[in-house]
Amino acid sequence: MSSARRPGALACFGRGLRLSLSKPYLAVSLWLIQLLLASVLILPVSNTLHDLLDDSPAASRMVANPDLGWWETLLRTHPDLLGNFPDLLTGLLTPEGVTASKLGGLRGMGAAAVSLGLLAIVLHAFALGGIFGTLREPHGSLVTFGREGMRRFPAFLAFTLAALAAALSAYRWVWIESGVALHDRTLELQSERQVLAITLARLLLLALVLSTIKLVADSVRAIWVARPDLPPVSRFFAGIAGALSRPLRLFGVLLSSILTVLALYAVWIVADPSAGGEARFALVPLILTQQVFVFLRLLVKVGYYAGISEALTRTPSPEYSYVAAPPPPPPSPSPAGDHEPALENPAGAV
Amino acid sequence: MGSAKARILLLALAGALAASAVPLPAAPLATPVASYEISCRLDAEKKVVEGTELLTWTNTTTHPAATLQFHLYLNAFLNTRSTFRRESGGMARGVSIPDASWGSVEILRMTFADGTDLLPALLYLSPDDHNPDDRTVAEVTLPRPVAPGETARVSLDFRSRLPRVYRRTGWKGDFFMVAQWFPKIGVLQEGGWNCHQFHANSEFFSDFGNYDVSIDVPSRYRGKVGATGKRVEERTGTGDRVLYRFRQESVHDFAWTADPDYVVVKDFFREAGLADVEILLYVQPEHASQASRHFRAVKAALSQMGRVLGPYPYPTLTLVDPPWGASAAGGMEYPTLITCGTQLIAPASVHRPEEVTIHEFGHQFFYGMLASNEFEEPYLDEGFNQYMTARVLRATYGPNHPVVNVFGYRFALGIDENYPVDTNRRYFEVATQDVHAQPSWKFRDFKNYGSDTYSHTALALSTLENLLSVNIMDRALRLYADRWRFRHPTLTDFIACVNEVSGKDWTWFFDRTFYSSGDVDYAVEKASSTPAKPPKGLFERDGKLSEGPPPALARVRGYDSVALVTRRGETALPVEVLLRFEGGKTFRSFWDGEARWKRFRVAGGPRLLEAIVDPDEKLALDADRTNNGKRVVPDPRAAARWTARSVFWMQNFLDSLTVAW
């Protein structure tokens, strides 16, 4: 009976982080993908801002701080720039949520941003193939990343789209529809505290469902890469079973990564390098700081995927405990054998 | 005098003194026109208030009154055919009207002083839209006309069915906000009755009078009943009931509230030069920690508005905090009673509860004492009050900070929202869609009604204040308040006060900013500065024309600078233009703003750095301040930094999209 010590969630996440640090090119590739996608908007944003601000006396006070009046005027006088993009972003977080019909209100750069988001989701499927594949290679490289990504792209894209559909369904049914169904009832409640408690419960449920979807999808991806010996259907179900058999450990890895990212954002908010105007951070150091932050966040992200892979492949489990039978012991040497040439290596063979 | 007699006399004197210890009603502040004695009983289970009403009404016109007209406001909620429901389209102030929100007021008996039954002659009128299904205005024909100056008495019984709370009145559970609840006489003017229907976007108009109201409620409401005026009696009624009596002179409406959950907190306002006020706060238990914020806000308003407009003259002020699910009752004003608006999570940097409390208190002046016609001139109460609210908030708290709502939780952003321009930006969206000064029900929709009556008026008055000076504006407001206190002023009356105080005719300002649909927008289209060049061509020298300028003209120095300022908006207002030069020199010029454009030239001066129209931001009505200036040498720093930030945000946005799947 095996007495192998099962690593805990923190240990898995820690190993994942070490793996991520040992293969920094994975985070670099994610960073490059996101930067290239974001850079599509650099020119339109830059040109528009220079056009609106450079000649304006408001420019000097806008260096350091946002100006509510400028922003409101921009949205009012240039509805073609963003459309309802700001409303979508803020609406996503309201109890009413955002429905697909509101996408019709997107315009200009707002619409482009959402399209880039969809492209980012597709490219992320490719990147995940590269990440999981490279993590299993002792000596990977960017070439490995690209090769593994392309090799698994069709399957991983399918997983991503399925997970996306599941997550959107969860958002709709767990968040929006429950909000609609409960709206009138919550108005009849005695206190606002009760309403907030219900909102919090709905939020927690949504987070739980989304986390489950994510963990199942990532588990399938990890097993898909780890068990090439299994047929595709078996790999798929082994991935689902892998998530269901280690829910706490996987949730632990996810929670660890979320807390780490939140800590990074907390540091960012406290340090606030974007504020304070040019006296605090000149433009180039600001851009560098921003990109270092993004890179650190992506290191944690790769660490999470490596942690999930660790949690699934380092611990034995019923569906993944099959271990091939040990090779048969070499036949005991017999006196006669000494005079017979080995079958595989007949004498004189070339 | 014998000792026995002396003792009797002393006892009598003591009795008289004891009697005088009960506060006697002070002399009325206003001549009563429509006074009410009401006894009512709340059926908390059926959500019905039944009562008897004795109306004492005086004809203040020069013509006899053959009829009386009454507001039956609760009939606005009678069914979907009422004018209110038709106009609202199922929405009340942006909130959908819940089912089971039907309400009504029925007159069960109505008799004239001589005993004549008036009920058979009762007719429903629809003076505004001729809707035959609207029952918010009723008229009765009197057995004989009421002569000018004569006082008539009408006695009636009524039954008011309260709706599930919306549009500021009704119930939720055990909570009751009882407003616009009794048959109320209209205002007779020289031209006839002014008695409008209840519209989706209208409020109220009534004559001043004295109110004496007895309220009979179940005993679970003991100590939890607040109302207009001062409570003068509390006694246990028959059965499991308790009876309260409130009195108030010189007001034009009466509202009351009851909720067994109320926490009642008391405070006092006392300031030299102003009247003492007892402040009662009926607050929900979960909002009790915000009591001090309400008190600080209302005291700031009592002080600052009192110093500009004159003291708040009533001895009490009641603040009501409606419970969760009854926010439709919040943010409303009644004489000496206002309803607040707050949430459990109300960050201190967001002055939301304070803003509502100050605004509703401000209505004690603009509506309460300066009882303008809210149907016909809604800007006189909401708009003037919005302007004064912004002044108090700015002076007391500084800039507001907007919030982002995350799953119902509100987080303040670190962005300054300045009063009054930033807090009234909604007006700019609809700036040219409606004539700003018009009856409340004639606006295109609720958004336009709110944006024009509240925000446009606040910005217009702020603009006027900047053009006049704060001192003149305050004196004009004070004159208006003193002259029209406890009367029915119009905008024309305020304009007269402005003209009188300033010594100039400002009617043109109101014509352009109130009685028009124009917007204000000035812009600097172009600013340039080039090194001055000597003139070229043929010049007279020694009596002959020769090529090239004479030495005096050839020696040029400095720069030739040009700024082109345009009026993009329809409304013309006087404006200043500032040219800022190298070396710190500035040049200010006044422009009447009438033409579509004006070019400003400075020859041979220092190099122009920037041109700014309205540099002191006096024109609060300016719809687009981002075009108010032009730099000669562009400054790319802001655009570069915000581009960098945008890319960073975009990277985070893209990453967030790949987190969950």
Interface residues (C-beta under 8 A of the other chain):
Chain A: Q34 L35 L37 A38 S39 L41 I42 V45 S46 L49 H50 L52 L53 D54 D55 S56 P57 A58 A59 S60 M62 V63 N65 P66 D67 L68 G69 W70 E72 T73 L74 R76 T77 T90 L93 T94 P95 A113 L116 G117 A120 I121 H124 T160 A163 L164 A166 A167 D184 T186 L187 E188 L189 Q190 S191 E192 R193 Q194 V195 L196 T199 L203 L210 I213 K214 A217 S274 A275 E278 L283 L286 I287 Q290 F293 V294 R297 L298 K301
Chain B: P98 K172 G173 Q284 P285 E286 P323 W324 G325 Q343 L344 I345 P402 V404 N405 V406 F407 G408 Y409 G414 I415 D416 E417 N418 V421 D422 R425 F428 E429 A527 E610 I612 D624 R625 T626 N627 N628 G629 K630 R631 P634 D635 P636 R637 A638 A639 A640 R641 W642 T643 A644 R645 S646 V647 F648 M650 Q651 N652 F653 L654 D655 L657 T658 V659 A660 W661
